[in-house]
Amino acid sequence: MLLGNKSLFKNIAVMFCILFFLVLSIWWILIYRQGLHEGPQNDAFTLIYPLMSLIGGIIGIVVSSRWGGLKSYFGSAIMFLSFGLLAQFFGQASYAFLIYVESIAVPYPSIGDIGYFGSIFFYIIALIYLGKVIGVKKNLISFHQQFLAFFIPIVLLLGSYFLFLQGYEFDWSNKLRIFLDFGYPIGQAIYVSLAIVILILSRNVLGGIMRKPIWFLIFALVFQYFSDSMFLYQAGNETWYVGGINDYLYFISYFIMTISLIQFGSAFYKIKNT
C-alpha cells in the first residue's frame, strides 16, 4: 500500500510538471509567433516559469529524504541538485525584482548572480557525491574513459569561446563581469563533463537503474549550460529581453531537472524492492 502511494505521488508529480510545461510552452510559442519583445505577456511568462525551479527544488528535497538526505551519498547528491534549482529560483526572483521594481533592463551582474553562479557549485558538489556512488575513481581506468574525461571539458570550453567569447572586449572597470563571463562557461563545462563521465561509468551500477535519471540530469545541465551561455552572449550584445528564447531555454532546463529528480526517486523504490 505504501509503495502504491509513493507511485501515485510520482505519477501526480510527473503529470503536474508535464502539464505545467506544456501550458507554458504553448503560451511562449504564441508570444514568440507574435514577435513580442516586451509587454504584459512577456512579463507574465518571465514571472511564472521560474516556479518550475521552485517546484523541482522542493520535490528534490523530498526525494533526497527517501535516500537518507545528507547522511548518504545518493541523498546528498539529490539534495545539492535541489539546492542548485533553488539557487536558480533565487536568481530568477532577484532579477525579476531588479527588472520590475528597480527598472534595470538587464541586471547583470547583480545579486541574482549569487544564485545563478552559486548553482554551479551546488551541481558540482552533487555530481561529486554521485561520482562516489558510481565509483568514478575506481572505474575510470581505461584510456578511452580517461580521454573522454579530459576531452569533453576542452571541447565545451572551446565551443563557449568561439560561440560567445571570441572577440571579447575586456572592460577592466567591471572586473566582476569579466569574472562571471569566464567563470560561468568554465564552471558549467566542469559539471557537464562530470555528468557525462558518470553516465559512461553508470552502465553496470545497480543493474543500470541509474542510467535513466542520469540521462535526464545530463540533458538538464546541458540546457542550462546553453541557457547561461546564450544569456552572456545576448547581454553582451544588448539583445536580451524578458520572455525571449533564453527564458524558454531556462524553463526547459528546470523542467528536465525536475523530471530527473523524480526519476531518482523512482530508482530508489526499484532498488528497494529488488
Secondary structure, DSSP 8 states (H G I E B T S, - for coil): -HHHHHHHHHHHHHHHHHHHHHHHHHHHHHHHHTT-SSSHHHHHHHHHTTHHHHHHHHHHHHHHHHTTGGGSHHHHHHHHHHHHHHHHHHHHHHHHHHHHTS--SS--SSTHHHHHHHHHHHHHHHHHHHHHHHTHHHHTTSHHHHHHHHHHHHHHHHHHIIIIITT----TT-HHHHHHHHHHHHHHHHHHHHHHHHHHHTTTGGGGTTHHHHHHHHHHHHHHHHHHHHHHHHHHTT---TTSHHHHHHHHHHHHHHHHHHHHHHHHHHHHT-
